[in-house]
Amino acid sequence: MNPRPTLVVCEDGDEYTIRFARLLDREIEFQRASTHAEAARLLGAGALGILLDLDFRRTNSTDLVDETGATRAGLSAGERRRLAEIQGILILRALRGAGATVPAILFADLDEPSRSDYLARTLAPLTILPSSESLPAIANHIRLLATRKPMNTRILCLGNELVRDDGVGIRVGRILMALPLPADVRVELAPQLGFDLLDVVAEAGHVVLVDAMSTGRAPGTCVTLEGHAIERYSAGASASHTIGIAELMELAHRLAPDRAPATLHFVGVEGVAFGEYGTELTPQVEAAIPDAVEAVLRVVGANAELVAAGRAASALTVERGP
């Protein structure tokens, strides 16, 4: 019998540890850590990943790490409160600084999408889950993390290559299709998000949408969103989709009600030329292709070698053009 994979649950109580053990005890072993030092020790012993709470207000002030990863004695009440409120982020930052590369999940309600984007980029591989996430979806995320690979992942690259910047999703998709992706990761090219993708989404455990955006951001801006945050930006997508993201996921779940809802990510590139026919991307959007390819590879759990290969292939494509 194969041993269960081990994950660290870093929190100032034991609520998450108990809940996850009840949910997935037959599949995964959960080990609790209440401080950065304990988390580092357990990861050093071979745990495959870490789940972190954000707020550590019950933790002793002498065990709280600051932005440098150090603990300090004699904290003022205000400084103690500040460090406790973001301790999960600070612990993960200290672990990354010490060389820990295991995947992580942070349970946090972050109001600003830009903050989530920044943390996901600088503390990768990281998934941020809000309190509104359902238990089946959380279980799916944890399984992905514990196996260190996506479960039946579908990357849906959307757009029209004949309408300037609207084709960036397809360009990213063609680069991804040429890479040695894991066996359970498949890339699909589609002109728009429509009902014809229902079967693809219904069978997937992880869906990654790649598309151009028109949201008023600076041209060439690349963002990564997940879960419910994606719904707020679906209307800004450049393509005239026949169905919204939330509606597509709901219909897919109805087609396969016995499956846990798919984990959902969105990688978007802000475009500017959507009313012109042509195959050339604007320079800012063209330059964002390596970042978009890397963002997709990171959310599907690619290793460092594959990420590097993706950036190299992207750079060659950008030099050659369409």
C-alpha positions in Angstrom: 0.0 0.0 0.0 1.4 3.4 -1.0 1.9 5.9 1.8 -0.3 8.9 1.9 1.3 12.2 0.7 1.9 14.6 3.6 0.9 18.3 3.6 1.7 20.9 6.3 -1.2 23.0 7.6 0.2 26.2 9.1 -2.3 28.0 11.4 -2.6 29.4 14.9 -5.3 27.0 16.0 -6.3 23.5 14.7 -9.5 24.2 12.8 -8.2 23.8 9.3 -6.2 20.7 10.3 -9.3 19.0 11.8 -11.5 20.0 8.8 -9.1 18.8 6.2 -8.4 15.5 8.0 -12.1 14.8 8.1 -12.5 15.6 4.5 -9.4 13.8 3.0 -8.0 11.6 5.7 -7.9 8.5 3.6 -6.0 10.3 0.8 -3.6 12.7 2.6 -1.8 13.1 5.9 -2.0 16.6 7.4 0.7 17.8 9.8 0.0 21.0 11.8 2.5 23.8 12.2 1.8 26.9 14.3 5.0 28.9 13.5 7.4 29.5 10.6 10.1 27.4 12.4 7.7 24.4 12.7 6.6 24.7 9.1 10.2 24.8 7.8 11.1 21.7 9.9 8.1 19.7 8.4 8.9 20.8 4.9 12.5 19.8 5.4 11.3 16.4 6.5 9.6 15.8 3.1 6.1 17.3 3.1 4.9 17.9 -0.4 3.2 21.3 0.1 1.8 23.7 2.6 -1.7 25.2 3.4 -1.6 28.5 5.3 -4.1 30.6 7.2 -3.6 34.3 6.8 -4.3 35.6 10.4 -2.2 34.4 13.4 -3.6 36.6 16.1 -3.4 33.7 18.7 0.3 33.2 18.1 2.8 34.4 20.7 4.5 37.7 19.6 8.0 36.1 19.9 7.0 33.5 17.2 5.8 36.0 14.6 8.1 36.6 11.7 8.5 40.0 10.0 9.1 40.9 6.4 12.8 39.7 6.7 11.8 36.3 8.1 13.1 37.2 11.6 11.4 37.1 14.9 11.7 40.0 17.3 11.1 40.5 21.0 9.4 43.5 22.5 6.9 44.2 19.7 4.5 47.0 20.3 0.8 46.2 20.3 0.3 47.8 16.9 3.3 46.0 15.3 2.2 42.7 16.8 -1.3 43.2 15.3 0.1 44.1 11.9 2.4 41.1 11.7 -0.3 38.7 13.0 -2.9 39.9 10.4 -0.6 38.9 7.5 1.5 36.2 9.1 0.5 33.5 6.6 2.0 35.6 3.8 5.1 36.4 5.8 5.7 32.8 6.7 5.4 31.7 3.1 7.7 34.6 2.0 10.3 33.4 4.6 10.1 29.8 3.4 10.5 30.9 -0.3 13.5 33.0 0.7 15.1 29.9 2.3 14.6 28.0 -0.9 11.3 26.1 -0.3 9.6 25.6 -3.7 6.7 23.4 -2.7 3.3 24.4 -3.9 1.2 26.4 -1.4 -2.4 27.4 -0.8 -3.2 30.5 1.2 -6.7 30.9 2.7 -7.4 34.6 2.6 -10.0 37.2 1.5 -8.0 39.8 -0.4 -10.1 42.7 -1.7 -7.7 43.9 -4.3 -7.1 41.7 -7.4 -3.7 43.4 -7.9 -2.6 42.2 -4.5 -3.6 38.6 -5.3 -1.8 38.9 -8.7 1.4 40.2 -7.0 1.4 37.4 -4.3 0.7 34.7 -6.9 3.6 35.9 -9.0 6.2 36.5 -6.3 5.4 33.5 -4.0 4.6 31.0 -6.8 3.5 28.3 -6.9 0.7 29.7 -4.9 -3.1 29.4 -5.0 -5.2 31.9 -3.0 -8.6 30.7 -1.9 -11.3 33.0 -0.4 -13.7 32.0 2.4 -16.5 31.6 -0.2 -14.8 28.7 -1.8 -16.9 25.5 -1.5 -15.5 22.4 0.3 -15.6 20.2 -2.8 -13.5 22.9 -4.7 -11.1 23.2 -1.7 -10.7 19.4 -1.7 -9.9 19.5 -5.4 -7.3 22.2 -4.9 -5.7 20.2 -2.1 -5.6 17.0 -4.2 -3.9 19.0 -7.0 -1.3 20.2 -4.5 -0.7 16.9 -2.9 -0.1 15.1 -6.2 2.1 17.9 -7.5 0.3 17.7 -10.8 -3.0 19.0 -12.2 -5.9 16.5 -12.4 -7.1 16.3 -16.0 -6.3 19.9 -16.8 -7.7 21.7 -19.9 -6.1 24.9 -21.1 -8.6 26.8 -23.3 -6.9 29.4 -25.5 -9.5 31.7 -27.0 -9.5 34.4 -29.7 -9.5 35.3 -33.4 -6.1 35.4 -35.0 -7.4 37.6 -37.8 -8.4 40.4 -35.4 -5.1 41.8 -34.2 -4.8 41.6 -30.4 -7.8 39.3 -30.1 -5.4 36.5 -31.4 -3.0 36.6 -28.4 -4.8 33.7 -26.6 -4.3 31.5 -29.7 -0.7 32.5 -30.1 -0.1 31.5 -26.5 -1.9 28.2 -27.1 0.3 27.3 -30.1 3.4 27.8 -28.0 2.0 25.7 -25.2 1.0 22.9 -27.7 4.7 22.6 -28.8 5.9 22.1 -25.3 6.3 18.7 -23.5 3.3 19.2 -21.2 2.4 16.5 -18.6 0.2 13.8 -20.0 -3.0 15.0 -18.2 -2.7 18.6 -19.5 -4.3 19.3 -22.9 -4.5 22.6 -24.8 -7.6 23.5 -26.8 -7.8 26.4 -29.3 -11.3 28.0 -29.7 -12.5 31.2 -31.3 -14.7 32.0 -28.3 -16.1 30.8 -25.0 -19.2 28.9 -26.1 -21.5 25.9 -25.6 -19.3 23.7 -27.7 -16.8 23.7 -24.8 -19.2 22.3 -22.3 -18.1 18.7 -22.6 -14.4 19.7 -22.3 -15.1 21.7 -19.1 -17.4 19.0 -17.6 -14.7 16.4 -17.9 -11.9 18.6 -16.5 -10.7 18.9 -12.9 -8.8 22.1 -13.7 -9.6 24.6 -16.4 -7.3 27.4 -17.4 -8.8 30.1 -19.7 -6.3 32.2 -21.8 -7.7 35.2 -23.6 -7.2 38.9 -24.5 -8.8 41.5 -22.3 -10.2 45.0 -22.7 -10.5 46.3 -19.2 -8.8 49.7 -19.3 -5.4 48.4 -18.0 -2.2 49.3 -19.7 -1.8 47.4 -23.0 0.3 44.3 -22.6 -0.6 43.9 -18.9 -0.8 40.2 -18.0 -2.9 39.1 -15.1 -3.7 35.7 -13.5 -7.1 35.3 -11.7 -8.8 32.4 -10.0 -12.1 31.3 -8.7 -14.8 33.9 -8.2 -12.5 36.8 -9.1 -12.7 35.7 -12.7 -16.4 36.4 -12.9 -15.8 40.1 -12.3 -13.6 40.3 -15.4 -15.5 38.1 -17.8 -17.3 41.0 -19.3 -14.0 42.7 -20.1 -12.8 39.8 -22.4 -12.4 41.0 -25.9 -14.1 38.1 -27.7 -17.9 38.2 -28.2 -18.4 35.1 -26.1 -21.7 33.3 -26.4 -21.7 32.4 -22.7 -20.3 33.8 -19.5 -17.6 32.1 -17.5 -19.8 31.6 -14.5 -22.7 30.2 -16.6 -20.4 27.8 -18.5 -19.0 26.4 -15.2 -22.5 26.0 -13.7 -23.8 24.2 -16.8 -20.7 22.0 -16.9 -21.3 21.0 -13.2 -24.9 20.1 -14.1 -23.6 17.8 -16.8 -21.4 16.0 -14.3 -23.0 16.5 -10.9 -21.0 13.7 -9.2 -17.7 15.5 -10.0 -16.2 18.2 -7.8 -16.4 21.6 -9.5 -13.3 22.3 -11.6 -10.6 24.5 -10.3 -10.6 27.6 -12.5 -7.8 30.0 -13.5 -7.8 32.8 -16.1 -4.7 34.2 -17.7 -5.4 37.4 -19.6 -3.4 39.9 -21.7 -4.7 43.4 -22.0 -5.1 44.4 -25.7 -5.9 47.5 -27.6 -6.4 46.7 -31.3 -9.7 44.8 -31.4 -11.4 46.7 -34.3 -8.8 46.0 -37.0 -8.3 43.0 -39.2 -4.8 41.6 -39.4 -2.6 39.0 -37.8 0.0 41.3 -36.2 -0.3 41.9 -32.5 0.5 45.4 -31.1 4.0 45.6 -29.8 2.9 45.7 -26.1 0.8 42.6 -26.5 3.5 40.8 -28.5 6.0 41.5 -25.7 3.6 40.0 -23.1 3.5 36.6 -24.7 6.4 35.1 -22.6 4.8 36.4 -19.4 1.4 34.8 -20.4 3.0 31.5 -21.3 4.9 31.4 -18.0 1.7 32.3 -16.1 -0.1 29.4 -17.6 2.7 27.0 -16.9 2.9 28.1 -13.3 -0.8 27.6 -12.6 -0.7 24.1 -14.0 2.2 23.2 -11.7 5.0 23.0 -14.3 8.6 22.5 -13.0 11.3 25.1 -13.4 12.7 23.4 -16.6 9.4 23.5 -18.4 8.8 27.1 -17.4 12.3 28.0 -18.8 11.5 26.1 -22.0 8.3 28.0 -22.3 9.9 31.4 -22.0 12.6 30.4 -24.5 10.0 29.2 -27.0 8.0 32.4 -26.5 11.0 34.6 -27.1 11.7 32.8 -30.4 8.1 33.2 -31.4 8.0 36.9 -30.6 11.2 37.4 -32.7 9.8 35.5 -35.7 6.3 37.0 -35.4 3.0 35.3 -36.5 
